[in-house]
Amino acid sequence: MAITLVQGAKLSNDVVLHGILDLVIKAHDLFEYLLWDELVGTAFTKVTMVTEPTVAHILPTESTSEDTGDWTSSAVGLKIAIGDADIDQFMERSYSNVQDLKTAVLQKKMKALLDKMGYMSIYGCEATYLGLAGDTRYPVGLRKLIGADAASGNVMAAGAAGAALTLDMLDQLIDMVQGGSPTHLLMNKALRRKIKALARAAGTNLTVQEGKLGQAVEMYGTAKICISDHMLQTHIVATSAETAITGGACGTIYALRLDEDGFRGRINGGGIMHNSIGQLETKDAERERFKAYYNYDVLNPISCAALIGAKVS
C-alpha cells in the first residue's frame, strides 16, 4: 500500500517522528501528496513500453503479422540520505528551561533531511545531465525523469530561449499528460504569482480548496498547484533545451499525475527512520540519526509533462 510520509510517521511508534515530521512536512507541498511505495530489497525493476503495438486492415485471405510493441526494463535503485545530530548533555540540561533544546535540534535536522530529499526530487541525477553535475549516490529527480529538452517526448519549451508564461502554454502542458488529467502542477512561487496575475487579467481567479493539513490550496482547473522552494527561476534555455540551472531567468512547471502510474516515491523501512544511537564515548553528548532509503520514479512516461523556459516577464 502506498502512503505519504506523514501517514508513515503516524503508523510508527516513534514519538519523535510523530511530533516533528507532521510540523516540518508543511514546508514541502509535494511531500504532502506524493505517494511512497514500500520497496523490499534494494531496487525496483520497471517495464515500460517504448513502441506502441499496431493494428492493420486486411482483405479476406490476406495474412496478418503479430505485433505487441516494444518494451524495455530498467532498475530503480534505492539511495541513502542520512544525517546525525549530537545533543550536548550540558546544554540540554542547562538551557531547556528556556526551550526544549533537543526538540529544536532534531526539528532542524529533520528539516535538513527533507530539504535534501526535496531538492533531489527536482534536480537529482546520477550522471551529468544538461549542465547539472550528478553523482551515483543521488536519486533521480523530475528534471532527469521527464527531461529538460523539448526533443524529449513529454517536454515543451516556452520558446527557443524561453518566453513569458501564458495561460495557453499552461493549457497545452496539461494536455500533454495522457491517460488522465494531471493531479498537480509543481512550480516555484514566482511562476505561481505569474499565473495568478494572468488569471486576474483574464477576469477570473484561481479556485481554492482545503489541503490535507488544513491549509488553502490553489487550483488551476482540476489540478492542485504545489510550490517548491527548491525550483529555481534561474535556468538557462537555448535551442529549446536547458543548458544550466543558474545564470538565466527561466523556470519549469511540471504537470504530474500522482497516482499508480505517475510520479512516485520508492522507499524502504516505511518512511523516514529515526535511531537513537545513544551516549557517545568521546564527548558528553547523545547522538540521534535520521535517514531514508529512497528514490523517485515515473512508471508511465506519458503520465507527466514539463514546460521549460517559462519566464515571468
C-alpha positions in Angstrom: 0.0 0.0 0.0 1.4 3.4 -1.0 1.3 6.1 1.7 2.6 9.6 2.3 5.4 10.4 4.6 3.0 11.9 7.2 0.9 8.8 7.1 4.0 6.7 7.5 5.0 8.6 10.6 1.6 8.1 12.2 2.0 4.4 11.7 5.3 4.5 13.6 5.7 4.0 17.3 8.5 6.7 17.3 7.2 9.7 19.2 9.9 11.9 17.7 8.7 11.3 14.2 5.1 11.9 15.3 5.9 15.3 16.7 8.4 16.6 14.2 7.6 15.2 10.7 4.0 16.5 10.8 5.3 20.0 11.5 8.2 20.1 9.0 6.2 18.5 6.2 4.1 21.6 5.9 7.0 23.4 4.2 7.1 20.8 1.4 3.9 20.9 -0.7 5.0 17.9 -2.9 5.6 15.6 0.1 2.1 16.3 1.4 0.7 14.5 -1.6 3.5 12.3 -3.0 2.8 8.6 -2.5 5.6 6.3 -1.5 5.7 2.6 -2.3 7.4 0.3 0.2 10.2 -1.4 -1.6 11.5 -4.8 -0.3 15.1 -5.2 -1.4 17.5 -2.6 -2.9 16.0 -2.0 -6.3 12.7 -1.9 -8.3 12.6 -3.1 -11.9 10.0 -1.4 -14.1 8.9 -2.4 -17.6 8.0 0.5 -19.9 6.5 0.3 -23.4 8.7 2.3 -25.9 6.8 1.4 -29.1 3.0 1.0 -29.3 1.6 -2.1 -30.9 0.0 -1.6 -34.3 -3.2 -2.8 -36.0 -3.7 -3.3 -39.7 -6.7 -3.6 -42.1 -6.6 -6.6 -44.4 -8.6 -8.2 -47.2 -10.1 -11.7 -47.0 -7.4 -14.4 -47.3 -4.6 -12.0 -46.5 -2.2 -12.9 -43.8 -1.5 -10.7 -40.8 1.6 -10.3 -38.7 1.9 -10.4 -34.9 2.9 -7.2 -33.2 2.9 -6.5 -29.4 5.1 -3.4 -29.4 8.5 -3.0 -27.9 9.2 -2.9 -24.2 12.2 -2.0 -22.1 13.1 -2.7 -18.5 15.2 -0.6 -16.1 16.1 -0.8 -12.4 15.4 2.0 -9.9 17.9 1.5 -7.0 17.4 2.9 -3.5 19.7 5.7 -2.3 20.7 6.6 1.2 20.1 10.0 2.7 21.4 10.2 6.3 22.2 12.8 9.0 23.4 12.7 12.6 22.8 15.2 15.3 24.7 15.3 18.6 22.8 16.7 21.7 25.2 18.2 24.2 24.2 17.0 27.6 25.3 20.1 29.5 23.4 22.4 27.1 20.3 20.3 27.1 20.1 20.4 30.9 21.2 24.0 31.3 19.1 25.6 28.5 15.9 23.5 28.5 14.2 25.9 30.9 14.1 28.4 28.0 13.2 26.0 25.2 13.3 22.3 24.6 16.8 22.2 23.1 16.6 18.6 22.0 13.4 19.0 20.1 14.7 22.2 18.4 17.9 20.4 17.3 16.0 17.4 16.0 13.5 19.5 14.2 16.3 21.3 12.3 17.9 18.0 11.4 14.7 16.5 10.2 14.1 19.6 8.1 17.6 19.4 6.6 16.9 15.8 5.6 13.6 16.7 3.9 15.1 19.7 2.3 17.8 17.4 0.7 15.1 14.9 -0.4 13.0 17.8 -1.8 15.9 19.2 -3.8 16.7 15.8 -5.1 13.1 15.2 -6.2 13.7 18.0 -8.7 17.4 18.1 -9.6 18.7 14.7 -8.6 20.7 12.8 -11.2 23.2 10.0 -11.2 25.4 11.5 -14.0 25.9 15.0 -15.5 22.8 16.0 -17.4 22.3 19.2 -19.4 24.7 21.3 -17.3 23.9 19.8 -13.9 26.5 17.6 -12.2 25.4 14.2 -11.0 26.5 11.6 -8.5 25.8 7.9 -8.4 24.8 8.3 -4.8 22.0 10.7 -5.8 18.4 9.6 -6.5 16.9 10.7 -9.9 14.6 13.7 -9.9 12.0 15.1 -12.2 14.4 17.1 -14.4 16.0 13.9 -15.5 13.0 11.6 -15.2 10.8 13.7 -17.5 13.6 15.6 -19.3 14.7 19.2 -19.8 14.9 19.2 -23.6 12.0 19.8 -25.9 13.2 16.9 -28.0 12.1 14.6 -25.2 8.6 13.1 -25.5 6.7 15.0 -22.9 8.6 18.3 -22.7 7.6 21.6 -24.3 9.6 24.8 -24.4 8.0 28.2 -23.9 10.4 29.4 -26.6 13.7 28.6 -28.1 15.4 30.7 -25.4 12.4 30.9 -23.1 9.4 33.2 -23.1 6.9 34.8 -20.8 4.4 32.3 -19.4 0.9 32.4 -20.8 -2.3 30.5 -19.9 -2.3 28.9 -23.3 1.1 27.4 -22.5 -0.3 26.0 -19.3 -3.3 24.5 -21.0 -1.0 22.9 -23.6 1.2 21.5 -20.8 -1.9 19.9 -19.2 -3.0 18.4 -22.5 0.4 16.7 -22.9 -0.4 14.4 -20.0 -2.2 11.4 -21.4 -4.3 8.6 -19.8 -6.0 11.0 -17.4 -5.6 14.6 -16.2 -2.6 15.7 -14.1 -3.5 15.9 -10.4 -0.8 18.5 -9.6 1.1 21.4 -11.1 4.5 21.8 -9.5 6.3 25.2 -9.7 8.1 27.9 -7.8 6.4 30.9 -6.2 7.4 33.3 -9.0 5.6 31.3 -11.6 2.5 30.9 -9.3 2.4 34.7 -9.0 2.6 35.0 -12.8 -0.3 32.5 -13.2 -2.4 34.4 -10.6 -1.7 37.7 -12.5 -2.7 36.2 -15.8 -5.9 34.8 -14.3 -6.8 38.2 -12.9 -6.1 39.9 -16.2 -8.5 37.3 -17.8 -11.2 38.3 -15.4 -11.1 35.3 -13.1 -9.2 33.9 -10.1 -7.7 30.6 -9.2 -10.1 28.5 -7.1 -9.1 27.4 -3.6 -9.6 24.1 -1.8 -8.5 22.9 1.6 -5.4 20.8 1.7 -4.8 17.6 3.7 -3.2 19.6 6.5 -5.9 22.2 6.6 -4.1 24.9 4.5 -5.6 26.7 1.5 -4.6 25.0 -1.8 -5.0 26.9 -5.1 -6.3 25.1 -8.1 -5.8 25.5 -11.9 -8.7 23.7 -13.4 -8.8 20.3 -11.6 -5.0 20.3 -10.8 -3.7 21.4 -7.4 -0.8 24.0 -7.5 2.1 22.8 -5.5 5.0 25.0 -4.6 8.7 24.0 -4.3 11.2 26.5 -3.0 13.9 24.2 -4.5 12.7 25.0 -8.0 14.9 27.9 -9.4 13.9 30.7 -11.7 17.4 31.0 -13.0 17.5 28.2 -15.6 19.2 28.9 -19.0 17.3 27.7 -22.1 18.9 27.6 -25.6 17.6 26.0 -28.7 14.6 24.7 -26.7 16.7 22.8 -24.1 18.0 23.7 -20.7 21.8 24.1 -20.6 22.2 25.2 -16.9 20.0 25.8 -13.8 21.8 29.1 -12.8 22.6 32.2 -14.7 19.3 32.7 -16.5 15.7 33.8 -16.0 13.7 30.7 -16.8 11.8 28.2 -14.7 10.0 24.9 -15.2 6.4 23.8 -14.5 5.7 20.1 -14.1 2.3 18.6 -14.7 2.2 15.5 -12.6 -0.2 12.7 -12.0 0.5 11.5 -8.5 -1.1 8.1 -8.7 -0.4 4.4 -9.5 1.3 5.1 -12.9 2.6 8.6 -12.3 5.4 10.2 -10.3 6.0 8.1 -7.2 8.5 7.6 -4.4 10.1 4.3 -3.6 11.2 3.8 0.0 12.4 1.1 2.3 11.7 1.0 6.1 8.2 2.6 6.0 9.5 6.2 5.5 11.8 8.5 7.4 13.7 6.5 10.1 14.9 7.7 13.4 17.6 6.0 15.5 18.8 7.0 19.0 22.5 6.0 18.8 23.0 6.9 22.5 25.7 8.3 24.7 29.0 9.0 22.8 32.3 7.7 24.2 34.4 10.6 23.2 32.2 13.6 24.3 29.4 14.4 26.6 26.6 14.1 24.1 23.9 11.8 22.8 23.6 11.1 19.1 20.4 10.9 17.1 20.2 9.8 13.5 17.6 10.4 10.7 17.8 8.5 7.5 15.8 7.4 4.4 16.4 4.7 1.8 14.6 6.1 -1.2 14.4 7.1 -4.8 11.9 8.6 -7.3 10.3 7.1 -10.4 7.8 7.8 -13.1 6.2 4.5 -14.0 4.4 5.7 -17.2 6.2 8.4 -19.1 3.0 9.9 -20.5 1.6 10.5 -17.0 3.8 13.6 -16.5 5.0 16.5 -18.6 7.2 19.5 -18.3 7.1 23.1 -19.5 10.7 24.5 -19.6 11.8 28.1 -20.4 8.9 29.8 -18.5 9.6 33.4 -17.7 7.7 35.8 -15.5 8.2 38.7 -17.9 
